[in-house]
Amino acid sequence: MERLQAENTAEWGKRERLETEKLNLERENKKQRAQIEDLVEVLAKKRKQAASALDTDLKTIQTELFEKNKVRE
């Protein structure tokens, strides 16, 4: 009987440790998902800024080309 009680106690201890580990992993996963969402937002903003900068550069180059062609005529 004592052996069974000891085994039962050991199993409950193991179960509690596993449950604690599971909760910690779930908490960590939630934190990492939030970080991923933040990084996706930052990346989207940077892409938008890069696209805007490329548009500005393109317009500048087109204007310069137009001015050069105008001078040649």
TIDRENVO-369163 format. One record per residue: x, y, z of N, C-alpha, C, O in turn; residue in three letters. Coordinates in steps of 0.2 Angstrom, whole numbers, plus 5000, padded with zeros to 4 digits. Example, Ala and Ser with C-alpha at 12.3 -4.5 7.8 and 13.67 -1.06 7.14 Angstrom:
<nxx:5066 | nyy:4972 | nzz:5039 | caxx:5062 | cayy:4978 | cazz:5039 | cxx:5066 | cyy:4984 | czz:5039 | oxx:5071 | oyy:4983 | ozz:5042 | code:ALA>
<nxx:5064 | nyy:4989 | nzz:5035 | caxx:5068 | cayy:4995 | cazz:5036 | cxx:5064 | cyy:5000 | czz:5039 | oxx:5067 | oyy:5006 | ozz:5040 | code:SER>
***
This chain:
<nxx:5004 | nyy:4994 | nzz:5000 | caxx:5000 | cayy:5000 | cazz:5000 | cxx:5004 | cyy:5006 | czz:5000 | oxx:5003 | oyy:5011 | ozz:4996 | code:MET>
<nxx:5010 | nyy:5006 | nzz:5004 | caxx:5014 | cayy:5012 | cazz:5005 | cxx:5018 | cyy:5013 | czz:4998 | oxx:5019 | oyy:5019 | ozz:4996 | code:GLU>
<nxx:5019 | nyy:5008 | nzz:4995 | caxx:5023 | cayy:5008 | cazz:4988 | cxx:5018 | cyy:5012 | czz:4983 | oxx:5020 | oyy:5016 | ozz:4979 | code:ARG>
<nxx:5012 | nyy:5010 | nzz:4983 | caxx:5007 | cayy:5013 | cazz:4978 | cxx:5006 | cyy:5020 | czz:4980 | oxx:5005 | oyy:5024 | ozz:4975 | code:LEU>
<nxx:5006 | nyy:5022 | nzz:4986 | caxx:5005 | cayy:5029 | cazz:4988 | cxx:5011 | cyy:5033 | czz:4986 | oxx:5011 | oyy:5039 | ozz:4984 | code:GLN>
<nxx:5017 | nyy:5030 | nzz:4987 | caxx:5023 | cayy:5033 | cazz:4985 | cxx:5023 | cyy:5034 | czz:4977 | oxx:5025 | oyy:5040 | ozz:4974 | code:ALA>
<nxx:5021 | nyy:5029 | nzz:4973 | caxx:5021 | cayy:5030 | cazz:4966 | cxx:5016 | cyy:5035 | czz:4964 | oxx:5017 | oyy:5039 | ozz:4959 | code:GLU>
<nxx:5010 | nyy:5035 | nzz:4967 | caxx:5005 | cayy:5040 | cazz:4966 | cxx:5007 | cyy:5047 | czz:4967 | oxx:5006 | oyy:5052 | ozz:4963 | code:ASN>
<nxx:5011 | nyy:5048 | nzz:4973 | caxx:5014 | cayy:5055 | cazz:4974 | cxx:5019 | cyy:5057 | czz:4969 | oxx:5019 | oyy:5062 | ozz:4967 | code:THR>
<nxx:5023 | nyy:5052 | nzz:4967 | caxx:5028 | cayy:5053 | cazz:4962 | cxx:5025 | cyy:5055 | czz:4955 | oxx:5027 | oyy:5060 | ozz:4952 | code:ALA>
<nxx:5019 | nyy:5052 | nzz:4953 | caxx:5016 | cayy:5053 | cazz:4947 | cxx:5012 | cyy:5060 | czz:4947 | oxx:5012 | oyy:5064 | ozz:4943 | code:GLU>
<nxx:5009 | nyy:5062 | nzz:4953 | caxx:5006 | cayy:5068 | cazz:4954 | cxx:5012 | cyy:5074 | czz:4953 | oxx:5010 | oyy:5079 | ozz:4950 | code:TRP>
<nxx:5017 | nyy:5073 | nzz:4956 | caxx:5023 | cayy:5077 | cazz:4956 | cxx:5025 | cyy:5078 | czz:4949 | oxx:5026 | oyy:5084 | ozz:4946 | code:GLY>
<nxx:5026 | nyy:5073 | nzz:4945 | caxx:5028 | cayy:5073 | cazz:4938 | cxx:5022 | cyy:5077 | czz:4934 | oxx:5024 | oyy:5081 | ozz:4930 | code:LYS>
<nxx:5016 | nyy:5075 | nzz:4936 | caxx:5010 | cayy:5079 | cazz:4932 | cxx:5011 | cyy:5086 | czz:4933 | oxx:5010 | oyy:5090 | ozz:4929 | code:ARG>
<nxx:5012 | nyy:5088 | nzz:4939 | caxx:5012 | cayy:5095 | cazz:4941 | cxx:5018 | cyy:5099 | czz:4938 | oxx:5017 | oyy:5104 | ozz:4935 | code:GLU>
<nxx:5024 | nyy:5095 | nzz:4937 | caxx:5029 | cayy:5098 | cazz:4934 | cxx:5028 | cyy:5099 | czz:4926 | oxx:5029 | oyy:5104 | ozz:4923 | code:ARG>
<nxx:5025 | nyy:5094 | nzz:4923 | caxx:5023 | cayy:5094 | cazz:4916 | cxx:5018 | cyy:5100 | czz:4915 | oxx:5018 | oyy:5103 | ozz:4910 | code:LEU>
<nxx:5013 | nyy:5101 | nzz:4919 | caxx:5008 | cayy:5106 | cazz:4919 | cxx:5011 | cyy:5113 | czz:4919 | oxx:5009 | oyy:5117 | ozz:4915 | code:GLU>
<nxx:5016 | nyy:5113 | nzz:4924 | caxx:5019 | cayy:5120 | cazz:4925 | cxx:5023 | cyy:5121 | czz:4918 | oxx:5023 | oyy:5127 | ozz:4916 | code:THR>
<nxx:5027 | nyy:5116 | nzz:4916 | caxx:5031 | cayy:5117 | cazz:4910 | cxx:5026 | cyy:5119 | czz:4904 | oxx:5028 | oyy:5123 | ozz:4900 | code:GLU>
<nxx:5021 | nyy:5116 | nzz:4903 | caxx:5016 | cayy:5117 | cazz:4898 | cxx:5014 | cyy:5124 | czz:4898 | oxx:5013 | oyy:5128 | ozz:4893 | code:LYS>
<nxx:5012 | nyy:5127 | nzz:4904 | caxx:5009 | cayy:5134 | cazz:4905 | cxx:5015 | cyy:5139 | czz:4903 | oxx:5014 | oyy:5144 | ozz:4900 | code:LEU>
<nxx:5021 | nyy:5137 | nzz:4905 | caxx:5027 | cayy:5141 | cazz:4904 | cxx:5028 | cyy:5142 | czz:4896 | oxx:5029 | oyy:5147 | ozz:4893 | code:ASN>
<nxx:5027 | nyy:5136 | nzz:4893 | caxx:5028 | cayy:5136 | cazz:4885 | cxx:5022 | cyy:5140 | czz:4882 | oxx:5024 | oyy:5143 | ozz:4877 | code:LEU>
<nxx:5016 | nyy:5139 | nzz:4884 | caxx:5011 | cayy:5142 | cazz:4881 | cxx:5012 | cyy:5150 | czz:4882 | oxx:5010 | oyy:5154 | ozz:4878 | code:GLU>
<nxx:5014 | nyy:5152 | nzz:4888 | caxx:5015 | cayy:5159 | cazz:4889 | cxx:5021 | cyy:5162 | czz:4885 | oxx:5020 | oyy:5167 | ozz:4882 | code:ARG>
<nxx:5026 | nyy:5158 | nzz:4884 | caxx:5032 | cayy:5160 | cazz:4879 | cxx:5029 | cyy:5160 | czz:4872 | oxx:5031 | oyy:5165 | ozz:4869 | code:GLU>
<nxx:5025 | nyy:5155 | nzz:4870 | caxx:5022 | cayy:5155 | cazz:4863 | cxx:5018 | cyy:5162 | czz:4862 | oxx:5019 | oyy:5165 | ozz:4857 | code:ASN>
<nxx:5014 | nyy:5163 | nzz:4867 | caxx:5010 | cayy:5169 | cazz:4866 | cxx:5014 | cyy:5176 | czz:4866 | oxx:5013 | oyy:5180 | ozz:4861 | code:LYS>
<nxx:5020 | nyy:5176 | nzz:4870 | caxx:5024 | cayy:5182 | cazz:4869 | cxx:5028 | cyy:5182 | czz:4862 | oxx:5028 | oyy:5187 | ozz:4860 | code:LYS>
<nxx:5030 | nyy:5176 | nzz:4860 | caxx:5033 | cayy:5176 | cazz:4853 | cxx:5028 | cyy:5178 | czz:4848 | oxx:5030 | oyy:5181 | ozz:4843 | code:GLN>
<nxx:5022 | nyy:5176 | nzz:4848 | caxx:5017 | cayy:5177 | cazz:4843 | cxx:5016 | cyy:5185 | czz:4843 | oxx:5016 | oyy:5188 | ozz:4837 | code:ARG>
<nxx:5016 | nyy:5188 | nzz:4849 | caxx:5015 | cayy:5195 | cazz:4849 | cxx:5021 | cyy:5199 | czz:4846 | oxx:5021 | oyy:5204 | ozz:4842 | code:ALA>
<nxx:5027 | nyy:5196 | nzz:4847 | caxx:5033 | cayy:5199 | cazz:4844 | cxx:5033 | cyy:5198 | czz:4837 | oxx:5035 | oyy:5203 | ozz:4833 | code:GLN>
<nxx:5031 | nyy:5193 | nzz:4834 | caxx:5030 | cayy:5191 | cazz:4827 | cxx:5026 | cyy:5197 | czz:4824 | oxx:5027 | oyy:5199 | ozz:4819 | code:ILE>
<nxx:5020 | nyy:5198 | nzz:4827 | caxx:5015 | cayy:5203 | cazz:4825 | cxx:5018 | cyy:5209 | czz:4824 | oxx:5017 | oyy:5213 | ozz:4820 | code:GLU>
<nxx:5022 | nyy:5211 | nzz:4830 | caxx:5025 | cayy:5218 | cazz:4830 | cxx:5030 | cyy:5218 | czz:4824 | oxx:5031 | oyy:5223 | ozz:4821 | code:ASP>
<nxx:5034 | nyy:5213 | nzz:4823 | caxx:5039 | cayy:5213 | cazz:4818 | cxx:5036 | cyy:5213 | czz:4811 | oxx:5039 | oyy:5217 | ozz:4806 | code:LEU>
<nxx:5031 | nyy:5210 | nzz:4810 | caxx:5027 | cayy:5210 | cazz:4804 | cxx:5025 | cyy:5218 | czz:4802 | oxx:5025 | oyy:5220 | ozz:4797 | code:VAL>
<nxx:5022 | nyy:5221 | nzz:4807 | caxx:5020 | cayy:5228 | cazz:4807 | cxx:5026 | cyy:5232 | czz:4805 | oxx:5026 | oyy:5237 | ozz:4800 | code:GLU>
<nxx:5032 | nyy:5231 | nzz:4808 | caxx:5038 | cayy:5235 | cazz:4807 | cxx:5040 | cyy:5234 | czz:4800 | oxx:5042 | oyy:5239 | ozz:4796 | code:VAL>
<nxx:5040 | nyy:5228 | nzz:4798 | caxx:5042 | cayy:5226 | cazz:4791 | cxx:5037 | cyy:5230 | czz:4786 | oxx:5040 | oyy:5232 | ozz:4781 | code:LEU>
<nxx:5031 | nyy:5229 | nzz:4787 | caxx:5026 | cayy:5232 | cazz:4782 | cxx:5028 | cyy:5240 | czz:4782 | oxx:5027 | oyy:5243 | ozz:4776 | code:ALA>
<nxx:5029 | nyy:5243 | nzz:4787 | caxx:5030 | cayy:5250 | cazz:4787 | cxx:5037 | cyy:5252 | czz:4783 | oxx:5037 | oyy:5257 | ozz:4779 | code:LYS>
<nxx:5042 | nyy:5248 | nzz:4784 | caxx:5048 | cayy:5249 | cazz:4781 | cxx:5047 | cyy:5248 | czz:4773 | oxx:5050 | oyy:5251 | ozz:4769 | code:LYS>
<nxx:5043 | nyy:5243 | nzz:4772 | caxx:5042 | cayy:5241 | cazz:4764 | cxx:5039 | cyy:5247 | czz:4761 | oxx:5040 | oyy:5249 | ozz:4756 | code:ARG>
<nxx:5034 | nyy:5250 | nzz:4765 | caxx:5030 | cayy:5256 | cazz:4763 | cxx:5035 | cyy:5262 | czz:4762 | oxx:5034 | oyy:5265 | ozz:4757 | code:LYS>
<nxx:5039 | nyy:5263 | nzz:4767 | caxx:5044 | cayy:5268 | cazz:4766 | cxx:5049 | cyy:5267 | czz:4760 | oxx:5050 | oyy:5272 | ozz:4757 | code:GLN>
<nxx:5051 | nyy:5261 | nzz:4759 | caxx:5056 | cayy:5260 | cazz:4754 | cxx:5052 | cyy:5261 | czz:4747 | oxx:5055 | oyy:5264 | ozz:4743 | code:ALA>
<nxx:5046 | nyy:5259 | nzz:4747 | caxx:5042 | cayy:5260 | cazz:4740 | cxx:5041 | cyy:5267 | czz:4739 | oxx:5042 | oyy:5270 | ozz:4733 | code:ALA>
<nxx:5040 | nyy:5271 | nzz:4744 | caxx:5039 | cayy:5278 | cazz:4744 | cxx:5045 | cyy:5282 | czz:4741 | oxx:5045 | oyy:5286 | ozz:4737 | code:SER>
<nxx:5051 | nyy:5279 | nzz:4744 | caxx:5057 | cayy:5282 | cazz:4743 | cxx:5059 | cyy:5281 | czz:4735 | oxx:5062 | oyy:5285 | ozz:4732 | code:ALA>
<nxx:5057 | nyy:5274 | nzz:4733 | caxx:5059 | cayy:5273 | cazz:4726 | cxx:5054 | cyy:5277 | czz:4721 | oxx:5057 | oyy:5279 | ozz:4716 | code:LEU>
<nxx:5048 | nyy:5278 | nzz:4723 | caxx:5044 | cayy:5282 | cazz:4719 | cxx:5047 | cyy:5289 | czz:4719 | oxx:5047 | oyy:5292 | ozz:4713 | code:ASP>
<nxx:5049 | nyy:5292 | nzz:4724 | caxx:5052 | cayy:5299 | cazz:4724 | cxx:5058 | cyy:5299 | czz:4720 | oxx:5059 | oyy:5303 | ozz:4716 | code:THR>
<nxx:5063 | nyy:5294 | nzz:4721 | caxx:5069 | cayy:5293 | cazz:4716 | cxx:5067 | cyy:5293 | czz:4709 | oxx:5070 | oyy:5296 | ozz:4705 | code:ASP>
<nxx:5062 | nyy:5289 | nzz:4707 | caxx:5060 | cayy:5288 | cazz:4700 | cxx:5057 | cyy:5295 | czz:4698 | oxx:5059 | oyy:5297 | ozz:4692 | code:LEU>
<nxx:5053 | nyy:5298 | nzz:4701 | caxx:5051 | cayy:5305 | cazz:4699 | cxx:5056 | cyy:5310 | czz:4698 | oxx:5056 | oyy:5314 | ozz:4693 | code:LYS>
<nxx:5061 | nyy:5310 | nzz:4703 | caxx:5067 | cayy:5314 | cazz:4702 | cxx:5071 | cyy:5313 | czz:4696 | oxx:5073 | oyy:5317 | ozz:4692 | code:THR>
<nxx:5072 | nyy:5306 | nzz:4694 | caxx:5076 | cayy:5304 | cazz:4689 | cxx:5072 | cyy:5306 | czz:4682 | oxx:5075 | oyy:5308 | ozz:4677 | code:ILE>
<nxx:5066 | nyy:5305 | nzz:4682 | caxx:5061 | cayy:5307 | cazz:4677 | cxx:5062 | cyy:5314 | czz:4675 | oxx:5062 | oyy:5316 | ozz:4669 | code:GLN>
<nxx:5061 | nyy:5318 | nzz:4680 | caxx:5062 | cayy:5325 | cazz:4680 | cxx:5068 | cyy:5327 | czz:4677 | oxx:5069 | oyy:5332 | ozz:4672 | code:THR>
<nxx:5074 | nyy:5325 | nzz:4679 | caxx:5081 | cayy:5326 | cazz:4677 | cxx:5081 | cyy:5324 | czz:4670 | oxx:5084 | oyy:5328 | ozz:4666 | code:GLU>
<nxx:5079 | nyy:5318 | nzz:4668 | caxx:5079 | cayy:5316 | cazz:4661 | cxx:5075 | cyy:5321 | czz:4656 | oxx:5077 | oyy:5323 | ozz:4651 | code:LEU>
<nxx:5069 | nyy:5323 | nzz:4659 | caxx:5065 | cayy:5327 | cazz:4655 | cxx:5068 | cyy:5334 | czz:4654 | oxx:5068 | oyy:5337 | ozz:4648 | code:PHE>
<nxx:5072 | nyy:5337 | nzz:4659 | caxx:5075 | cayy:5343 | cazz:4659 | cxx:5081 | cyy:5342 | czz:4654 | oxx:5083 | oyy:5347 | ozz:4650 | code:GLU>
<nxx:5085 | nyy:5337 | nzz:4654 | caxx:5090 | cayy:5335 | cazz:4649 | cxx:5088 | cyy:5335 | czz:4642 | oxx:5091 | oyy:5338 | ozz:4638 | code:LYS>
<nxx:5082 | nyy:5332 | nzz:4641 | caxx:5080 | cayy:5331 | cazz:4634 | cxx:5077 | cyy:5338 | czz:4632 | oxx:5078 | oyy:5339 | ozz:4626 | code:ASN>
<nxx:5075 | nyy:5342 | nzz:4636 | caxx:5072 | cayy:5349 | cazz:4635 | cxx:5078 | cyy:5353 | czz:4632 | oxx:5077 | oyy:5357 | ozz:4628 | code:LYS>
<nxx:5083 | nyy:5353 | nzz:4636 | caxx:5089 | cayy:5357 | cazz:4634 | cxx:5092 | cyy:5355 | czz:4627 | oxx:5094 | oyy:5359 | ozz:4624 | code:VAL>
<nxx:5092 | nyy:5348 | nzz:4626 | caxx:5094 | cayy:5346 | cazz:4619 | cxx:5090 | cyy:5348 | czz:4613 | oxx:5093 | oyy:5349 | ozz:4608 | code:ARG>
<nxx:5084 | nyy:5350 | nzz:4615 | caxx:5079 | cayy:5351 | cazz:4609 | cxx:5080 | cyy:5358 | czz:4607 | oxx:5077 | oyy:5361 | ozz:4602 | code:GLU>
***
